[in-house]
Each structure stands twice: as C-alpha cells, then as structure tokens.
Amino acid sequence: MRTLTTIYVDPSKKKQQTVRLSDGTNGFMQAKKEKGGMAYDFEFYSHLHPSFLITHAPVDGAVENVDSIDGQQQFKFKLD
C-alpha cells in the first residue's frame, strides 16, 4: 500500500475546483448528479494517482481507499 496522500478541498466551492495534494501535485474535483444524489469526481493532472468517484461530500479527516493498477492508494480529505 502506498503512503497516505492528503487532498486539500475548499468546502465553499461546491460544484468544481482545483485541488492540491500533500505531495505537491494538483487535481480537479467536480460535483455530478447521480441517481442516488450528488457524487464527487476526482481527477489528477499527474499520473501518480488514480481518478476516483465518491458518492458523498468530502468529509474533513475521512480516508478513501482507491484501487488502481499499481495497488491500493489512500487519500485523506482536509477541508481548508
């Protein structure tokens, strides 16, 4: 398992935003309407991290485990 990477999210930007990661890379978060409600799609500019979708708003301190071809990665959300 890779080390835990923190994703810094601005909670005031509900629909879309550029996010920064603790390893110095950046990505993009976009809210999408899904059948069950809102989902949040995370895409990363660097190929170090897999894209992923969560079906709930990011929660401060929550950890998401994401499977990729390189193994499982962990992301922790920091709302700031």
SULUR-V263010 format. One record per backbone hydrogen bond with DSSP energy under -1.0 kcal/mol. CO is the residue of the C=O (numbers start at 1). NH is the residue of the N-H. If there is no record, write none. Layout:
BEGIN
CO:NH  CO:NH
END
This chain:
BEGIN
5:76  6:22  7:78  9:80  10:13  15:31  17:29  19:27  20:8  21:24  25:21  26:45  27:19  28:43  29:17  30:41  32:39  34:37  37:34  39:32  40:54  41:30  42:52  43:28  52:42  54:40  59:62  62:77  64:75  66:73  68:71  72:2  73:66  74:5  75:64  76:7  77:61  78:9
END
